[in-house]
Each structure stands twice: as C-alpha cells, then as structure tokens.
C-alpha cells in the first residue's frame, strides 16, 4: 500500500520574513521588488493552475473544477500580511491563490485535485478546491458554505486562552454571509475581541444569485460597520496594493488584541462558478466583458512596469517559468499514487482506543450513594482537574446557575471563568467554536441544554465535527464531547421530551452513549472525555434524580469502556435489549413475568455506537427470543437496526419473530394521559413479553 504522504521540506517564501511582512520590507508604504514579484508570480501561478485544471477536466483527469480567477490579488495580499505556519486559516473553495501564497505548492494542489494520496488537504477523499495543509495551519475545509466562520472563531478563542498573538483568517463569498452562522460568528468574535480576519470576497454572484438578492445595500462591510470592536474595510479586491494595505492594517489590529477585522474585497469572477456552471445563462455579455476589464493580473502588470519593478520581458519570463512549473506539477500528480480500496474506512473513527473493552472487569463501587446528575458533575470536576486543556461551556452552565439541571455547578468557581463559561443562546455557535478549539488541541465538553434544541447545531455536527478526521485522513481531529439532556416522562411536552439517538446513530464517526444509572454515567463520561472520537453523551433528564438510577459512586479512576453492555437481570426464556430510561421499565416488566414462571434476561446496552453485539448475540443463542425496547419512535428508531443485525447474525437461533416496544410515531404531548399513551410504559413491555412467551 502506498505511503499516505510524501516527505515535505520546510520552505520560506521570499514574501515572508518569518512568515510576515515587516516595515523594513516596505518602501514608501509599498512592498519592495522581491515581494512584489513574489505576489505577481503567485497570482500567475494560481491562474495557470486554474487554466490547466480546466484542460485536465476535459481530458477526464480531473473530475470537477471550481474557479478562482479574479480573486487572486486580495487572496495573495492577505496571505502575505500573515505569518504562515503560525497564524491559522480557514479558506473557502476559491482560495487557491491564498493557499499558494501561504505555502502550499502547485504539486500539492494538483495532487489534491487529482485525488492523489499526496494531496495535503484530504489525500484523495474530497472533491477539488477544498483547501487544507496542516504544515501551515490551513485547516482542511468542507463543502457547506459558512460553517467555517464559527470554527475560525473557536480557533481564535484558543489563541486568546493560550495568551499568544496568533490571528485566524476565514473567508467566503458574499453569498455565504446570508447564512445565520456568519452573523453568529461576527457577533461572538466582536463581543470578545477575538483575533479573526473575516474576508468576504464579493464577486456579485452566489453561483447565479446576484448580490442585490443577497445583501441589502450590496455591502457586507457597511452592514456590520456598527459592531463594537470590529474594524471593517471595503476595498477593491482586484488591486493588489490596496488589498495589501488593508490586510496589513487588519492583521495588525487583530494581532494587537483590539478585536476582529472584516475585509470585504470586491472581486470579479472571470471563469464560471464551477465546471457545472454556465454564466451566460444569468450574466449579460456586457457584464462579462466589464468583469474581464477588471482582471487583477493585467492591472498589477501595468503597475509593475510603470513603476520600474519589472519590464514586459521580465513578466514574460515569469509566465514561462510558471507554466513550466504547472506542467511539471501536473505530470507529477498524474503519476502519483491514488488511494487504495483497503483504506476506505480508515479514520472514520480514531484507530486509538484509550479505554479498551478487552479484559475489562466491572468493579464493585464502594462510594456513597449518588444520583445521576451529581455523578455527572463529579466526573466533570475530576476530568477538569486531570486535563488543563478541557473547557466546559454552553447555555447557563457557569456559576451561579451551574446548568439548568446543576450538572456543571461549581466548575466556574473551582476552575475559573476561562474554563467553564456561558455561551450565547446559539447551538450552532456552541458546536462550531468547539470544533475550532478542538483542532488546535483543546478538549471542549459542551452542553446542549435540551435535545429538542440541538438541531441548529446539526450541520456543524453532521457535516463538520464527525467528518473532520475522515475528510483529512487523520490530519485534523475534533474529539468534542456533546452533553445533551434528552427524553420524556417529565411532562415536558413537545419541546422538552424528544429522544434524538435514532437520528444520530445514522451519523458515521460519532460515538453515542446513553447511560441508565449514576455509576455508568460517571464512568462513560470520563471515558468520553479521554477518547479521541467525538461523542454524543445523551443524559436522560428523567433519570437525573431518580432513586432507582442512583448507585454507589465510582472512584476517580473508574472509566467504563464504550461497547460494553451489562446484563442487568439474567434469564433463560427471552432477551430484552434496551437502554436509557427503558432499562428500569424493562426490569419491572421482567419481574412480573417471573411471577408467571417466565425468565427474562435484560441487557442494558449503555452505548449505541459502538454497541455490544457479542453480549446480545450470546444471550439470544441462549433464550431464542428477543424484544428490543426503546423510548424513541418506532419508525426509524435504532431498535430497527439492532433487530436487522440480530436477524442477520442469529436467525437460526430465533424461536419467535423479532419484537419491538417503542414510542408511537407522534410528538410527545403535554397532558399526562396523552404522554402516557405515546411513550412506552411498563405494561406495553409486559404485554410484548407475554406474547413472545406464548409463541
């Protein structure tokens, strides 16, 4: 199998002095010749790569192309104003010139866009133009527009917590600023003065949607100019010198701790949006010609010649040299190795399991009796003490509230407001910033107050958090823990009662825990915090203070591995597979069946991803009958997946049809009589067991 990455020699660009432009490199406010020629060469390199890729697309050697011509001047200028490999970058899909100016090479780009292993962003796993390069702190990017903004704020938050002067660049087109997450990101960064450079590259079209249909007044910078602490710039993004002056001022402002900066660079899109687009369908011939007249490269060439920095012969020589470089890079990439089929599942999850289930022996717990919510609180205290990079945040988590269920009480008092703090009431902000913190080494343990309100964060979880490891083939990881209160039986009505695990078990790359008692909650949460995978930690709020869920408290060294079920009650006639609140209901039903001479074994899965198939299958081979019980709706619930896998692996051992007890396919209503009808009750489980026993 080919090596995942080739060896890379560290290099410095002539445009950078330790990665940043200094005053000594300026002459009367203008860059010296060496830096100006580097900027020109990089702009031309980006243009030639774009043109080469369009040819490769026609030859079937590249499968998709998204263009950047017209944006080169602003991108190169901003990259030159930053410290490559020190500052952080979240570029968007047109940021080819930025990536080149920041350190990535033509070989790197073409390897990535030809889906080769040596591609530094995804190593062949993503479509072209998703830039990333860990060597230079360019975080591997995704396709959703606007999600990167909150992540950049999280990374900048980490810079503040570490006390350094890094800045974080993040960019998009003007269309992505219509996403609510853009507004959330600017608001949080401005309020906390985080060092973010927001770059909006406004080329007047979001694919085909004109700017007049996106932005009131046509300018993002003007809309946000009233934000406290936010310095805004509106510039001609086709003018390299104007772009560099603005970028230098913006970076200096953010690096000095004054707050974030927003650069709106008015650019032109000289090529189609992508290889699937035809601008003639929505742009007039006049508009197309007007944009061509604003091409930043000829504009910059005129400046270089007029001011004596280069002759036409010099510029022609650069073009010849760059074209040779692109052709050589293309040949290299075409010959480079592609991923092999045996690596398709690599880095869905971390290859490292910190708390393995092999040889695990369940200990006796000798602590005093504790309810589940307090066990969770103690786990957080112990892990905060153990890991100084762990941070806890969410809505109302700081002291004095300490969480709406008191799960985070005294964390702020003990560890400080820098490590346990309140977030805005914005679930996407919580998740997006957690990703940005995690990629730089923090351990965010965030709280989503109710499972019913997790959905604004779903894009960040589904398309960003769990894909980061896979889409970068392990270069970047996001081991975030999401604590969330779920479930009904508390008279919470439609919006404080939902079970969410059935939806999230469909998300590859996410571990899911759902404990039924205090000891398991503490042990699983400590494990979740120590593991390298993102974890959805579902806490049934109906169990928080129930005495039947109370246990003796485990000590601070207890960690419960994921994928280890527990037989809560042994039996020989029927197996019940369940989790969460349904464990106790199933035990109660099993006791009633015992009075009728029917022996029921109850298995608490404890974790759903991964789930303990071995314990379940061994039980079914003994009993021959199985009932799956869960609180989520019957249709699409995780019980259906468990049942199908049982059918595939244990069919010959079954003496009766698979059976399920679950909630009705309806929202959870408020009135007690209605809630009791929709949610599964003990008598539903008892009835199903009796039916199985009679089969």
N, C-alpha and C positions, 0 to 999 in steps of 0.2 A: 504494500500500500504506500502510495506517495506520501512524502512528508507534508504536513499541513501548511507549513510556512517556510519560505526560504530565509536564509540569514540576511540581515539588513545592516548595512554600515550606517552609523550615525553621520549626518552631514549638516553643515550650516549653509544657509543660503546667503549670498552676498548682500541681500537686502536687510539682513538681520545682524544686529550686534548682540550676541546672546539672546537672539530672538526678538529684539525690539529696536525700533529706530531711536537714536539719541539726537540731542541738539547739535552735536558735533558733526552729524551726517547731513545737516541741513545747511543750505546756503541761501541767505536772504529769504528764509521761510520755504525754500524749495529744496527737494532732495538733490543730492549730488548725482553726478552722471552714472556712477556704478549702480546706485539704487534705482534711478530712473530706467536704465537699460534692463535691469532685472525685472522691473514692473512690465516693461514693454514685452520682453521675451516671454514672461509668464502669460500675459494676455494672448499673445500669438500662439503659444503652446496650447492653451485652452481651446482656442478657436480651431486649430488644426486637429486636435483630438476630436472635437465635435464633428468636423467635416469627415475625418477618417471613419468615425463610427457610423455615420450615415452611409458611407460606402460599404462598410462591413455588414451593415444591416441588409443592404440589397444583395449581398453575397451569401446571406444566411449564416454569417459567422458571429453576429450579434443579434439577439432576439428582440431587443427593444431599445429605444433611444429616447432620451428626454434632453432638451437642448438648453444651453446657457448663453449663446451668443447675444451680445448686447448688454450683458450684466458684468462683463469682465473687469471693468475699471473699478467699480465700487468694491467688488469682492477682493481684488488684489490689494487695494488700498487698505482695507480693514485688516486683512491678514498681516500686512507689513507693519501696521501700528501695534500689533500684539506680540506676545512672547510665545513663539511656537514651542510646544512641549512643556510649557509652564502654565499658560492660560488654557482654558477649556473651550471647546467648540461643539455646537450642535447645528451643523449646516443643513440646509434643505437641498432638494434634488437638483437645483440649478447651480449649486455652489462648487462647480468644477474648478473654476479659477481660484476661488478661495483655498480649496484643498491643495492645489498645486503650489500656491504661494506659501502655504503653511508647512509644506514639507513632503507631501505625497508626490510620487513621480508618475511620469507617463506610463511606465511599465506597470506600476501599481494600479492605475486607473483602468488600463486596458485589460489587465488580468482580471480585475473585478468585473468589468463589464462583459467579458467573455466567459464568465462563470468559472474562473480557474481557482485552484486552491490558494495560490499566492495572492489573490485579491485581499487587501488588508481590511476591508470592511466586513465582508460576510464569508469570504473563502468559497464563493460559489453558491451561496444559499439564497441570495436576494436578487431581484431584478437590478438592472444597471441604475446608476445615479443615486444610490443610497450610500452616501459617503461616510467614511469612518476610518480611523487609523489610531490604534492605541499608542503607538510610538509618540504621537504628537498631541495626545489627549483630544482627538476628534472622536466623540462617542458615536458608535455605529448607529445609523439612522434607519427609520422605518418609512412606510408609505402614508400613514394618516397625516393630514395637514393640521398643524397647530399643536399637536401633543408635545412637541419638543420644547415649547416655551416654558411650561411648568417644570419640566425636568431640568432645564437650564437654571431656573430659579432655585431648585433644590441643590444643584451643584454649587451655585454661588452662595447659598446658605452655608454649605460646608466650608467654603473659603472663610466666611466670617467666623465660624465656630473654631476653625484652626488658626485664626489670627494672622493669615497671610494677605498678600495684596494681589492675588490672582483675580482676573476678570473672566467672565464667561460670555462667549459670543453665541447668539442664537438668531436664526434667520428664517424668513419665509417670503412668499409673495404677498401682495396686498390682499388677495382673496382669503388667505388663511386667517387674517386678522378679524374676519367675521365670526370665527369660532369663539365661543364663550371662554375657552381656556386661555386664549390670548389676553383677554381682559382680566381674567383672574391672575395671570402671571404678572402683568404690569402692575396691578394693584398691590400684590404681596411684595414684589420687589421694591416698589416705590415707598410703601409704608415702612419697610425695614431697612431701606437704603442698601439693598444687596447689589453687588457689583456686576450687573448684567448689561451687555450691549445688545439691545433689541435692534435687529436690522430688518427693515421691511423693504424689499426690492419691488417697487411698484412699476410694473410694465404695462399697466392699464387693462390687462385681461387676465381673469382667472379661467384658464382654458379659453372659453368663448364669452364669458360673462364680463361685460365692461365695468370699469371702475365706478361708473355712475350708478350701477345697480348693486354695488357693494358698500360704498363708503360715502356717507353724507359729506358733501363739500369736496370730495375727491382726495383728501389728505388725511392719512392716519396720524401723522405728527401733530397736525393742528388740533385734531380731536383730543389728543392726550396731553396737550401742552400745559393744561392747568393742573396736572398731577403734581403734588408736592414732591420734591426731591428728584424728579425725573427731568433730565436735560434732553431737550428734543432738537433735532437737526432735520431740515428738509433740504435736500441737495440734488444737484444734477449728477446722477449716478453714472452718466456716460463721460464725465470729466474726472480724470484720474486725480489731478492735483486738488480740486475742490473736495473730492471724496477723501483724499488722504488727510487734508487739513481737518475735516470734520471728524474723521476716525481717530486721529491723534488726540484731538480735544476730548472726544467722548471717552476714549480709553483712559486718559489721564484723570478725567473727572471721576470715573468709576473706581479706578485704582486708588484714588486718594480717599475713598470712603464716603464720598459725597452722596452717592446713590447711583441708580441705573441711568443709562442713556438710551435714547431711541434715535436711530438714524433711518429716515425714510429716503431711500435713494431712488429717484425717478430714472428708470431704465427703459430700454426698448427690448422687445423680444423679436429678434431678427429671423429666427427659424420657427417652425411650428412648435406648439407646446410639446408635442411628442411625436413619435413615429406613427401614432394613431390619429393624428390631427391634420386638418387642412384649414389654415387661417383664412383662405379665400372664401370660406363659407360665411364668415362673420366680420371680416375686415374688408374695407374698400381698397381698391388699387391705390388710391391716393394715400390712405393711412399707411399702407405697406411701404410705399416709397418715402413717405415722410419719416418713418422709423429708420429706414436704411440710411437716410442722410444724417442720422444721429449716431451712427456706428462709432463706438468709443475708440476703436483701434486707429482708423484714419485720423480721427481728431487728435489722438495722442501723438501720432507720427508727425503731424503738422507742428505741434508744439516742440517736439524734439529737434526737428530740422530748423525751425525758426529761431530757436534759442541756442543753436550751435552744439547741442549734445550729440547729434548724430547726423550723418549725411544719408541721402537716399541709398547710397551704396552700402552703408553700414546696416541700415534696416533690411535691405535685401539679403545681406549676408546672414542676419539673424533668422530671417524666414527660411532660408535654405538649410541652415543648421537645425532649426526646429523641425522642419519637415523630415529631415533625415532621422532625427530622434524619434519622431512619432512612427515612422515606418519601421524602424528597428524595434521599438516597443511593441508594435503590432505583431511583428514576426515572432518576437519573444513570447508574447502572450498566446499566440495561436499554437505555439509548440509546447506551452506549459501544460502541466497535468490538471485534469478536471477531477472533481470529487468522485469517489467510487461508491457503488451502491451500498457497500457494507458500512458506510458512515452515516446513512440517512437518519438514524435515530440517535446519533451522538449528540450530547449536550441538550437533549430535551430536558433532562434533569442533570444535576451535578453527578459526576462519577464518584464523588467522595460522600460517604455517609458517615457523619460524625458520631452518631449514636446508633450503632448497628443492632439489628434484632437477633443476629446469631449469638447463641449462648446466653441470651437474656433470661434472667430468672426473676420473677416477680417477688420483691421483698415484702416482708411484713413492715407496716408503718407503725411506729410507736409514739408519734407525736399526739398532741391533744386533738380533740375533735374540732373540725374546721368546716365551715360551709364553703361552697364552691367559689363564690366571688372573693372571699378572703384568701383562698388558696391561690387564685389568680394574682391577686395583689401581692402576695408574698413572693410568688415566682418572679414578678416584675422587679421587686426590690432586690432579690438575690442576683438576678441577671444584670441589673444596672450596676450593682457593686462589682460584679465579676468582669464586665465589659465596658470600659470607659467610652467606647465608640457607639454605644447603644443610646438611642434617643427615643422618647415616647411623646407622641403628640396626636392631636385630634380635637374634636369639639368638646369643650368643657372638661378636659382631662386635668388641667392644672389645679393646684390647691388655691383657695379653699374648697371648690366644688369636688375635685378629685374624681371626676367622672359621674355621669348621671346614675350609675349603679355603684359608685365608690370603688371601682376596680383599680383606680390609679391614685387613691388617696395617699398623701404624704410623700409622693415621689418628688414633687417640686420642692417641698420643704427640705427633703434629705439631699437631693442631688442637684438642685438649683434649676432656675427657670431656663437655663440654656439647654438642659437635657430633658425636661418634661414641661411642655408648654402647650398653650392653646393654639389651634389653627383657626383660620376663618371658617365660617359655615359654608364650606365648599368641598364636597367629597373628591372631585377631580383634582383640586389643588392639593389635598392631602396625599393622594396617590402619586400624582406627577412629581411633586417635590421629593417624596420618599424615594422614587426611582433615581432622581438626580443625586440624592445623598448616598444611596447605596452603591452607585457605580464608582464612587470615589472612596469607598471603604467604611462608611458608616453602617450601623445596623438599625434601621428605622423599625420600630414596633408601633404601628399606627392604629388608631381606633376609629372605626366607622360606627357611629352611635347606634344605629339600628340597621339590620339587614335590608329593611324596606327602602332605605335611602342610599344604598351602595351603588345604584345604577348610574348616577352621573360619573362615577369613577370606573365604569365598566370598560370604556375604551382604553384607559390607562392600564387596567389590569390585563384585559384580554389581548390587546394588540401591542402593548409595550412591556409591561412587567415580565410576563411569562415568556415572551419571545426574545428578550434581550440575550440570554445565554445562547439560545439556538441560532438566532439570526446572525450572531457574530462568531459562531462556533467556539464559544467559551472565552472569547477575548474579554467580554464585558459581562458582568453578572449583577443580579439585583435580588439578593436574599432578604426581601422585605417580609415582615410578619404583619398580617392584617387581622387584628382582633375585631370581631363583629358580633353583636348581640342579635340572636335570631329566635324564631319560633313563637308559638302561641301559648294558649292555656293561661293567659294572664289578663284576659278581657281587654286586649289591645286593639281590637278591630282590624280593619283592612290594612292599616299602615304601620302597625307595630307588632305584627304577628307572622310575617312571612318566613317560610323556610326557603333558603336560597341554594342549598347544596346541590340540588338536582341540576341546576343551571351550570354551576361552576365545575362540576365533575366532567363537563364537556370541554374543559379548557386544558389542553396538554401543557405540562410544565409547572402546574400548580399542585402543591400538596394540600390536603384538606383534612383537618381534624375536627371531631365533634364529640367531646367527652361527655360522659353521663354522670360524673361524680367529682368530688373535690380532689382526690388523690390523682386521678387520671388527668384532670385539668392542669394541675401544677406540673406533673411530670411531662406532659405533652407540650405545654407552653415553653418550658425550659429547653426541651429538645428543639422545638420550632425556632427558638431564638439562636440556637447554636448551629443549626444546619445551614447549608449553602443554597437551599432552594427557597423560592418564595412560598409562603404558607398562608392559606386562609384558615383562620382559627375561629371556628363557629362556637360561640358560647350561648347555650340555651338560657335565656333570661328567666324562664320558668323554673330553672334548676338553681339559680344563684343562691337562694337562701332556704331551699327545701331541706328538711332534716334527712329525708331518705337519700339525698345526694351528698350529705356530709360524711366525712371519713376522718380517720386519724391522719394527721398531716405528715407527709413525707419529709425527710430531711433535705437540706440544701443540695445534696449530691445526687438526688434522685432525678433521673431523666428516663422517660418512657419512650422507647423507640416507636417510630411510625411503622404501621403494617403489622402490629401485634394485637390480635383480638384477645378478648378474655371470655372464657366460659363462666358466665355468672351463675348458672344453675345447670347441673349435669342431668341428663335424661337419656332415655333409650328409644322412645317411640317417635318423637317429632323434634325437628330442629327449628328454632326461631332465630333468624338473623336480623339484628336491629341495631339502632344507635340513638344517641341523644336522649330526649325525654321518653322515647318509647321503650327504653330498656326497663324502667321501673314498671310501666304498664304491662309489659310482656311477662315480667316476673310475677306480677299479681295474677295474670291470667294462667300462668303455669301452675301456680299454687292451687287454683280452682280445679284445673284438670287433674292434678294429683289426687284430689279428693274423690275423683271418679275412676282412679286407677290408671290414668294415662300419664306417662313420664315424658316431660318436655324439657329439652335442653335449650337454654337461652344463651346466645352468643352476642356480646357487645363488640361491634367492630372497632370502636374507638377512633379509627381513622378510615376515611373513604378513599383517599388517594395517598399512598397505596392502601389496598385493603388486604386482609389476611385470608387469602384463598385456601391455604393449607388447612387452617383450623376449621373453616367452614366445610370444606370437602370431606375432611376426616369425620366430622360429625354426621354428615349426610350419609356417608358409607355405613355408618352405624345405625342410624334411625330410618333411613329410606324415605323420609318425608320432610318437607321444608316449607316454612312460612316466612316470608320477608315482610317486616313491619317497619314503616317509616311515616313520619309526620307530613312530609311534602305531598303534593298532589300525586294521584295515582298515575295519570298520564305523564310520561316523561320523567318520572321520579327515578332516582338511582336504583331503586329496587328492581326495575325492569332490566337494567344492565347486569345486576348481580344474578337475577334469575336466568338470563340468557347464558351467562358464563357457567352457571350450575348445570344447565341443560346440555351445554357443550362438553363438559368435563365429567359429569356424574349421572348422565341419563340412565345408564344401565343399573344404577343403584337406586333409582327412584321407584317407589311403590305407589305413588299418587301424583296427580298433577301438581305443578308448582302453584303456590298460593301467595297472595299479597293482601295486606291490610294497609291502607293509606288514606290520606285526606281525600275528600271529594274534590272534583275538578271545579273549584269555586274559590273566590276570595274568602278571607276569614272574616265573618261578620262579628258585630259587637255584642248583640244581645245574647245572653247565656244560652238560651235554648237553640239559637242559630249556630253559635260557635260549637256547641256540643254535638250538633248534627254534622257539621262539616269536618271537624277534626276527629281522628280515630280515638275511640275510647276503649277502656279495658274490655267491655262486653263485646265489641267488634272482634277483638283478638280472641277472646274465649270462644265465640261462635265459629270463627275460622278454624281454630284448633279442633273443635268438636267435629266439624265437617271433615277435616283431614283424618282424624282418628277413625271415623266411620267408613272411610273409603276402603 
